[in-house]
Amino acid sequence: MNHGLTPSERLVNELSVNSFLKAWTHPNPIGKKGKELCDCLIVCAEHVIIISVKEIQHKDTGDHIGYERWTKKAIQESAEQIWGAERWLNSQKSITRHDKRVVDLPDISERKYHRISVSLGSKCQIPITWGDLGFGFVHVCDENSINILFKELDTIIDFTNFLQESENLKNTKMSLIFDGGGIQDLVALYIQQNHTLNFTTEREEPDLVVISDDLWDGFSKSKEYKDMKTDFKTSYIWDSLIEYYANDLLTGGMFEMHSKAVTDNELALVAMALQPRRYRASLADAFIEFIQKKELKIASRVVLGFNDITFVFLIGKSADREFRSKELLLRCSIIDVKLPQSKTIIGIATDRPGTSEIGYSSDILYMHGVERTDEEIEKILELSDELGYFENV
């Protein structure tokens, strides 16, 4: 939906949808007294990303006046909009989109705000200021960094972890200097350092870190970067799987098989969305390999994901969907009992391609923190021995 979006706002919305997916991207949400809250709001699990977009053309006056005018309009006013939006959100339990869909916000005690100012129009002639600009840390992007930040860290976890690492780095006693570079160069350093910006070692803690202006340019042309992109290609199948289920959720087509009621529970989708890019590649590879296998003796596969989330894939016929959903519940219960270290279990059941005569369907299940009696656990373990047909990854 492009309700009232300027070209620059539309760009940010498209980048957000590609990175965070449609279900959690909310352009121009409604705020206080029916006015626009911000240009784009991302809400997923505990994360709330507030994005303000300003496109102000810089006029070079030959002195500091042009610089100050642009900074005030493009950065400071953007930051003030973000802080205002955050203050209002702190008194709300939900927000309303322009399409009138109500979006629940995470509990205020768990909420993690991330503030993004997209400040365009400087023609890269003005050094970008970022950090605590008055009422909290604001990350500022310009024409050089906006695409790289959103496209290279294109999951909610990869994106927010980078933001937090940047804040941690900026808030230390160590001096951080950009030698003509910008956020894009910090992104390169972050990826190369295995997704961290912690420079402290057992032997020393540096006093100064200089970010040169050629880090991203060099990294993006390297074999390391090309190999990484090749490894990530299949990960976008996982994104498509999330979107497939999210579309059912948003159109009222996701059913809970036993109650036969439409559910608005997106917890399973959130758990899928909270997988970083590198984990999505492994999950997608395992899922595709599993459903394409012709050895019918393997009915289910268990795959460990990020943050102790376990995924259970099940092959079952749409012709007997009720039985398949019960089997999915049982198999997830077995994993819950046998792998107590798993905080959350997500079950996904579908047909094997090319085998259904009535069309294809899928089921998804979310399991977290289930309490069971000793008798129930014993029964599940007995059924596990009878059921068999698990393949672990």
NORNOR-V776914 format. One record per residue. RES is the residue in one letter. SS is DSSP state (h for helix, s for strand, l for the rest). PSI is psi in radians with two decimals (none if undefined). Layout:
RES:SS:PSI  RES:SS:PSI
This chain:
M:l:2.26  N:l:0.72  H:l:1.98  G:l:0.38  L:l:2.34  T:l:2.92  P:h:-0.71  S:h:-0.64  E:h:-0.65  R:h:-0.67  L:h:-0.84  V:h:-0.69  N:h:-0.75  E:h:-0.71  L:h:-0.69  S:h:-0.74  V:h:-0.74  N:h:-0.62  S:h:-0.79  F:h:-0.10  L:l:2.75  K:h:-0.65  A:h:-0.42  W:h:0.16  T:s:2.19  H:s:1.65  P:s:2.46  N:l:0.92  P:l:2.76  I:s:2.30  G:l:-2.51  K:h:2.30  K:h:0.55  G:h:0.11  K:l:2.84  E:s:2.26  L:l:-0.88  C:l:3.10  D:l:-0.54  C:s:2.41  L:s:2.26  I:s:2.20  V:s:1.98  C:s:2.10  A:l:-2.27  E:l:-0.10  H:s:2.28  V:s:1.94  I:s:2.08  I:s:2.12  I:s:2.23  S:s:2.33  V:s:2.20  K:s:2.20  E:s:1.75  I:l:2.07  Q:l:2.18  H:l:2.28  K:l:2.01  D:l:1.90  T:l:-0.01  G:l:-0.02  D:l:-2.90  H:h:-0.23  I:h:-0.80  G:h:-0.71  Y:h:-0.82  E:h:-0.67  R:h:-0.81  W:h:-0.77  T:h:-0.71  K:h:-0.80  K:h:-0.74  A:h:-0.55  I:h:-0.96  Q:h:-0.77  E:h:-0.57  S:h:-0.79  A:h:-0.70  E:h:-0.65  Q:h:-0.72  I:h:-0.83  W:h:-0.68  G:h:-0.73  A:h:-0.71  E:h:-0.73  R:h:-0.76  W:h:-0.72  L:h:-0.54  N:l:-0.23  S:l:0.14  Q:l:2.63  K:l:-0.22  S:s:2.88  I:s:2.82  T:s:2.27  R:l:2.99  H:l:-0.35  D:l:0.17  K:l:0.03  R:l:2.31  V:s:2.32  V:s:2.10  D:s:2.46  L:l:2.65  P:l:2.77  D:l:2.44  I:l:-0.54  S:l:-0.33  E:l:-0.17  R:l:2.35  K:s:1.95  Y:s:2.48  H:s:2.22  R:s:2.13  I:s:2.12  S:s:2.07  V:s:1.78  S:s:1.79  L:s:2.82  G:l:-0.04  S:l:-0.19  K:l:0.47  C:l:0.47  Q:l:-0.11  I:l:2.24  P:l:2.31  I:l:2.26  T:l:2.32  W:l:2.84  G:s:-2.73  D:s:1.81  L:l:0.21  G:l:-0.86  F:l:0.59  G:l:2.74  F:s:2.25  V:s:2.21  H:s:2.21  V:s:2.20  C:s:2.58  D:l:-2.93  E:l:-0.56  N:l:-0.60  S:l:-0.36  I:h:-0.84  N:h:-0.71  I:h:-0.77  L:h:-0.82  F:h:-0.60  K:h:-0.50  E:h:-0.38  L:l:1.10  D:l:0.76  T:l:2.78  I:h:-0.63  I:h:-0.81  D:h:-0.71  F:h:-0.93  T:h:-0.54  N:h:-0.70  F:h:-0.74  L:h:-0.76  Q:h:-0.72  E:h:-0.68  S:h:-0.75  E:h:-0.74  N:h:-0.71  L:h:-0.76  K:h:-0.51  N:l:0.03  T:l:3.01  K:l:-0.23  M:l:2.40  S:s:2.32  L:s:2.11  I:s:2.23  F:s:1.98  D:s:1.21  G:s:-0.06  G:l:-2.88  G:l:-2.85  I:h:-0.59  Q:h:-0.60  D:h:-0.56  L:h:-0.61  V:h:-0.77  A:h:-0.77  L:h:-0.71  Y:h:-0.82  I:h:-0.75  Q:h:-0.48  Q:l:0.44  N:l:0.82  H:l:0.82  T:l:2.71  L:l:0.48  N:l:1.98  F:l:0.04  T:l:2.30  T:l:3.10  E:l:-0.44  R:l:-0.58  E:l:2.81  E:l:1.96  P:l:2.58  D:l:-0.37  L:s:2.35  V:s:2.16  V:s:2.15  I:s:1.86  S:s:2.85  D:l:0.12  D:l:0.14  L:h:-0.88  W:h:-0.75  D:h:-0.76  G:h:-0.76  F:h:-0.74  S:h:-0.30  K:l:0.00  S:l:2.80  K:h:-0.60  E:h:-0.78  Y:h:-0.77  K:h:-0.70  D:h:-0.68  M:h:-0.78  K:h:-0.65  T:h:-0.76  D:h:-0.52  F:h:-0.11  K:l:-0.82  T:l:-0.27  S:h:-0.42  Y:h:-0.23  I:h:-0.65  W:h:-0.72  D:h:-0.76  S:h:-0.62  L:h:-0.74  I:h:-0.80  E:h:-0.64  Y:h:-0.85  Y:h:-0.68  A:h:-0.62  N:h:-0.70  D:h:-0.69  L:h:-0.80  L:h:-0.42  T:l:0.15  G:l:0.41  G:l:0.03  M:l:2.02  F:s:2.56  E:s:2.05  M:l:-0.61  H:l:-0.64  S:l:-0.24  K:l:0.38  A:s:2.54  V:s:2.36  T:l:2.51  D:l:0.33  N:l:1.97  E:l:0.28  L:h:-0.69  A:h:-0.71  L:h:-0.66  V:h:-0.76  A:h:-0.65  M:h:-0.67  A:h:-0.37  L:l:0.26  Q:l:2.22  P:l:2.89  R:h:-0.79  R:h:-0.54  Y:h:-0.62  R:h:-0.60  A:h:-0.82  S:h:-0.72  L:h:-0.76  A:h:-0.75  D:h:-0.79  A:h:-0.71  F:h:-0.85  I:h:-0.78  E:h:-0.70  F:h:-0.88  I:h:-0.31  Q:h:-0.14  K:l:2.46  K:l:-0.14  E:l:1.71  L:l:-0.23  K:l:-0.33  I:l:1.84  A:l:-0.36  S:s:2.56  R:s:2.48  V:s:2.22  V:s:2.29  L:s:2.29  G:l:-2.88  F:h:2.54  N:h:0.71  D:h:0.51  I:s:2.25  T:s:2.37  F:s:2.34  V:s:2.04  F:s:2.36  L:s:2.37  I:s:2.23  G:l:2.77  K:l:2.35  S:h:-0.43  A:h:-0.41  D:h:1.09  R:h:-0.60  E:h:-0.74  F:h:-0.72  R:h:-0.71  S:h:-0.63  K:h:-0.69  E:h:-0.66  L:h:-0.76  L:h:-0.74  L:h:-0.79  R:h:-0.65  C:h:-0.63  S:h:-0.68  I:h:-0.80  I:h:-0.65  D:h:-0.65  V:h:-0.72  K:h:-0.41  L:l:1.27  P:l:-0.30  Q:l:-0.26  S:l:2.06  K:l:-0.66  T:s:2.48  I:s:2.26  I:s:2.18  G:s:2.38  I:s:2.12  A:s:2.42  T:s:2.98  D:l:2.75  R:l:2.34  P:l:2.38  G:l:0.25  T:l:-0.25  S:l:2.43  E:l:-0.07  I:l:0.17  G:l:3.10  Y:l:2.55  S:l:2.89  S:s:2.69  D:s:2.59  I:s:2.51  L:s:2.46  Y:s:2.24  M:s:2.22  H:s:2.23  G:l:0.68  V:l:2.26  E:l:2.31  R:l:2.63  T:l:2.88  D:h:-0.65  E:h:-0.71  E:h:-0.71  I:h:-0.76  E:h:-0.70  K:h:-0.71  I:h:-0.72  L:h:-0.63  E:h:-0.76  L:h:-0.57  S:h:-0.76  D:h:-0.62  E:h:-0.64  L:h:-0.96  G:l:-2.69  Y:l:0.66  F:s:2.54  E:s:2.15  N:s:2.54  V:l:none
